Amino acid sequence: MDRRDFIKLCSLTGLGVASSQLTGSVVNEVKAQDADPNAPLFVIVGGSGGPDHMMLSAPVGNVTNSGGFVPNRDFAPGDIQTAGQNIIFAPPATIDANGQPITPVEQYTGYGQLLVDYASLATVIVGIDGQTNGHDTGRRVSSSGILAQNSPSLAAVYAAAVAQTKPLSFITNGYYDESQGTDVAKTRLGNGVGSLNRLIFPNKINAVADDDVPRFHTEETFARIMETRQARLDKMIANQRLPQLKDSMNLLYTARLGMTDLRRIVDFIPDDLGNGTVAQANMIAAAYAAGLCQSATISRGGFDTHGAGTDDTQRGNMAQLVAGIRQLFVRAEELNFADRLVVMLVGDFGRTPKYNSGNGKDHYPTTQTVIFDGRGRIPGGRQLGATDDTGRYRKVDPVSLQPSDSGVAIHHSHVHAWMRRELGIEDAEVARLNPLRNEEYLDFTAATV
Amino acid sequence: MMSRSKKGLRFAAVSTVALLAAGAGSSGCNSDESVATVECESIRSYYANQVHAVIVNRCSACHNGQGVAANSGFTVVNPAEAGFIEKNIESLRNVASLEADGESLLLLKPTEGMPHEGGKVLEVGSDDYKRLLGMVVRLKNEQECEPNDADVFTGTVLLGPEATIRKAAIILVGRLPTETELERVREGGFPAVETILDEMMTEEKFFDFVKSAYGDMFQTDFYIRNDAQGRIADVYANAEWYMNDTEAKAMVERYGLSSYEEVEMFTTQSIAREPLELIEWVVKNDLPFSEIITANYMMFSPFSAKSYGVADQLEFEGGDPMEFLPAQLPSGDYYGDGDTPDYEYFPHAGVLTSPMFLSRWPSTPTNRNRARARVFIDFFMGTDILKTAEQPLDQPQDAQNPTRDNPSCTVCHAKVDPIAGAFQAWDDDGIWDPGLTYLENETPDGGWYAEMFPPGIGDARLDNQTAKQGLPWLAAQVAGTDGFRTSVVYALYEGLTGREVLTPPTDFNDEGYQAQFDSFLAQANTFRAVSEKFKENDLNAKTVVKELVMSPYFRAVNAVEGISPDDLTRLGEVGLAKLLTPEQLHDKILAIFGVPWADSQANSSDLGNDINPYLKYRGQDLGTTGTFQLFYGGVDFNNVSARIHDPNGLMAAVAERMANEMSCLAVPADLARAPESRRLFDIVTIDGQEYDPVNLAPESGGLAVPGAVAGIKQTIADLHNKVLGEQLSVDDPEVERTYQLFLETWREGTTKMELEPDDADFVGSALPDGCRVTRDYWTGQELDEELQVIDDENYTIRSWMAVMTYLLSDYRFLYE
């Protein structure tokens, strides 16, 4: 029985299910059938505040451009570096504001070095017209492809389509994590394992893996409690008609599914968890390897650099942010799922192509997105889209994706339509319930450079 | 209401128009006149249901404050702006009254019946034209019908008085209603509910509720862990007064503290908590809630008063280190440059001039207080200005001054920048600098930025002299407005429900648009009514809470059978399905069991000090969080500042663990007490005979024991009431379901007790280690042997533990 048939059946039998409000057991039976154990882990990595696209893959250098201003101050056009077939990126800083060598250099080389190291997996899409200067809207549209408020993140849509019933199906570490309209609950996992054991073994008084320890209830009783509770919840759901209340009951139901499977995560958490985005990546990788998680976000702020030192701050924060991506791939190799990992690097919007009076940069709607596809399905090493020498997006031909003044502006909705297809969820019910609004499909996979 | 004959006369004067409108099937009032044959509909309702889409689709692109028709005399506001319906009706009313040859400009212009720079945007006779026509008819005739919003909630099933007061008590004051309160409600119905709500709203816990609602917005608790005193140390030399051992020792002795570290802790959190304590002060004293932005004072504890140098002004009762009293900061040269003129007083404006609030929402030389202005509009005017820019933004052209000249930017900046200017006398760190010293190197003349929209709000401009004390001026402009009242309703609704307030949908092409809009409108109408009551009651915030509690958004528990899908969609936000916050769940557990979910075997006679609750901060140390507080969706305002309102797998596991630990902790302990001291397991009377539930075995020799079964079911019904608030008869199917759980558990246990000890399934007669009662929970003292509970030879205690785990992990326990 598919989801649509189920809704139809409910309506015929008078259950009165509205839109995505579904009743527990039957739906989860359907979900279990839908679940693909080899579905990749999808992670959105977000830089909050508005990463400067001209310090990433739309650099110009310290020359006066056609707008009459200098878009980059600390490197020349000739310093711009490359990776893969045609990916470009701003060079790392080598000296600080006082002219002193930067130590360690690696701290400021994150973005470019990542592209060099993982060029074969990377598709860089520059010149995206983000259509907003607002932080909230920018995070939303870059994560969901939709400007309207409360639109669910692609990470939530993906989790809902592929593995809604996994106990930690969508792990959030911030940036944008709306899951409304997907029936997926987001989880904040934290960076620790100490207290996790007590949650992983809820019926063991001392909460250790050992079987021979005292329990609150016999395992038979504990199972009976859960069955009785579920039967009561099923009845409550069936009798409830107000959408919000029914929704909340369904969410509790799905939250409980597979709860006992939480224990598997312990086996995959590394001894040294690390900090910041590295720790976030380690927990996500562990949860995926344990079969508990399908999608996640990683985030770091500090990109809203209106003031002096914008370039160094951008580099430093981006290095910290992409350290999470690198760690994801490192752990994916170690845990044997590198060929099932897809990462999307986004930001709220870009920054102005000129420095303001405070030597910072303000908000600017042109931005970029980078996809790392560990599956090899999307050809890597490519940079698509275009910006002009003022950092502004250029329209592209909708087929060749080459710059064309009579073409179309690339919007986040285009990137998301493509990603939905590449993730295999464009026809999923949850995707149809949260439609993107594009006049045309831009095939970033087929485009050549 | 106007008389019927008068209504008819007025209709007759515009009969042609009215007939056309009636032909559109959407206007007119019930009357004897043939022109009006459909249901009476208020102007507000008619605008919302019929005209709003026309205005947004046909007019607002140009006729907005920053659009090309901004100076046409007809502008409308964005639906994201609080009160947009009323504002746009007023704008329509103004233009509808202008006529040429007896016809309204509202109809002539868009049809190009007279010159219109936007060209023809409507065809005469089209559906949209008829909708506008209907509006003109209503406005010209001042035809108003009573709103009939009650219909919106037709089909909902609402909580009765007793259930309402229970739910309100748990959420608002963290306790269960007392038996006396329940008795009053049973006798007095909803009027009694309202009276008891008034009483509850004088309790300390209620003030915590209001502070939490605003604390989630302000985020100022960040400074509890992040050097609050450091934020003011540049201005107030004694910010860290406790470094003086003599002074610190005096406070240790006066307040009975255990260490100097506690002196610093109370200082830090008193400074950090000051804006929220102002909110408590205003609510506690039934002051107009607008004082949160207009108060000519701020709040100090005995500890923070020393930091700010105002201790001499205040007389604390003593005893409570977190007692707060109001005082004014001394006048003087706050910027410390010696150049600025002295002022008679510090220009307090409630939380707006709070060093914590201004620090939490800082500025920069290029941001120029815009972020502060944005949160001011959000927190105190009920409008998320960023949502006014939801529509796709054209790429900014290279305007010389885009925030002033580019429509893509001015859509927000025209509203934000003037208010930002009102903050100008407070520097980027929040320090009052009336001489604008901090700007000396920023602008040519050292004054405010000339290229920005001039300081002010709306049509009101702020002159240079007043700008030196701009925030009191700004607060005064806003305090009496609909927008301020709306912001309060929004904040308290979100605090009460954990739900965001609906905003109108903007995508008219979405097939769900109308249903979403209806849902929005139902909520907006309710909130408007609440706001009116708030105004009538002198801006007493308790009115808002009470009105929201009495509304279907709090009380609806279901919809009637057979309700249509459309009606259900309209009721989409109706009903409270609030997953309790960690702190609320903590309070509920404590209220029902008398002990918190916390480290067991605690050793303290004082809950406030040495207990480590798992779901909230420890004792009076606001800088801590419980072990499971963040796992359960809570916040610490340091690393995690946004709550999670829907459960996930990990949160479900927290609830599961809690249910097991609390059943283990509370059931044996309750059964160990003398019957008159119990909270959970009352003595039951069956056929005139009294039984202790611990002794009720449901079967004997394989046969049911009817009296015992009846006693168990009576206890189960009682537990459903005490734990879940469900009032069930003993023959209710849910009681039967719970009984079967008890029975099967008892059968399983008694059977396994009969097995050989070396059998893998054998269970002994003793309770699991950890669930045995050998010590007093609070004192840790070992109990006398006769009071200890170690054995469970009948297996009834463990059967009741199973029932308790079942109830504690139930939807109705975790949600309200």
Interface residues (C-beta under 8 A of the other chain):
Chain A: G16 A18 G67 D129 Q131 T132 N133 G134 H135 D136 T137 L147 A148 Q149 K166 P167 L168 S169 S179 A185 K186 T187 R188 L189 G190 S195 R198 L199 I200 P202 N203 I205 N206 P214 R215 F216 H217 T218 E220 T221 R224 I225 T228 R229 A231 R232 L233 M236 N239 Q240 R241 L242 P243 Q244 L245 D247 S248 M249 L251 L252 A255 R256 L257 G258 M259 L262 L292 H306 G307 N356 S357 G358 G360 D362 Y364 P365 T366 T390 R392 Y393 A409
Chain B: T156 T364 P365 T366 N367 L386 K387 A389 E390 Q391 P392 L393 Q395 P396 D398 S408 C409 C412 E442 R499 T503 P505 T506 D507 A556 V557 N558 A559 V560 E561 I563 P565 L568 T569 L571 G572 E573 V574 G575 A577 L579 T627 F628 L630 F631 G633 V640 I644 D646 P647 N648 G649 L650 M651 A652 A653 V654 E656 R657 N660 E661 S663 C664 E734 R737 T738 Q740 L741 E744 T745 E748 G749 K752 D761 V763 P768 D769 G770 C771 R798 M801 A802 T805 Y806 S809 D810 Y811 L814 Y815
